[in-house]
Amino acid sequence: MPHSFGYRARTRHMFKRGFKDHGSIPMVTYLTNYHVGDIVDIKANAAQQKGMPHKFYHGRTGIVYNVTPSAVGVIVYKVVGNRYIEKRVNLRVEHIRHSKCRKEFLERVKRNAAAEKKGQDGERTNLKRVAALPREAHTVVVEAGNEPQTMAPVRYETFI
């Protein structure tokens, strides 16, 4: 077969729908509101070929800069040589979804504000993130009838 360099070349597995995810697109995709400044993930939906992104942008995260009734404009940064170029791509809403990259950060901001408000009486609260510490040391208590057993391998014997 001849080698092809088309717009969707080498996207056989990239654009495929998920397991039990074929068929029509759910209505919630069209009812989701997008605003300028929202952070979105680009993931092409093969059920809708209009407004589909190029394979380079599949899996990228960008910022919404323009909203129209059926599509949004997204700013994505692309590495070209030794610099970043700001690319503006226009995509239909079927090919984007809100990113969860800031979810943990926003939850931490709320948690820190609540802890700061609670600690107004003078006691200091540590608001910094702490890595998982090693487990504390402890002694295993041996109960009666549950003593450790010494095990040894059984000698190999042949019965031929």
Secondary structure, 3 states (H helix, E strand, C coil): CCCCCCCCCCCCCCCCCCCCCCCCCCCHHHHCCCCCCCEEEECCCCCCCCCCCCHHHCCCEEEEEEECCCEEEEEEEEEECCEEEEEEEEEEHHHEEECCCCHHHHHHHHHHHHHHHHHHHCCCCCCCCCCCCCCCCCCCCCCCCCCCCCCCCCCCCCCC
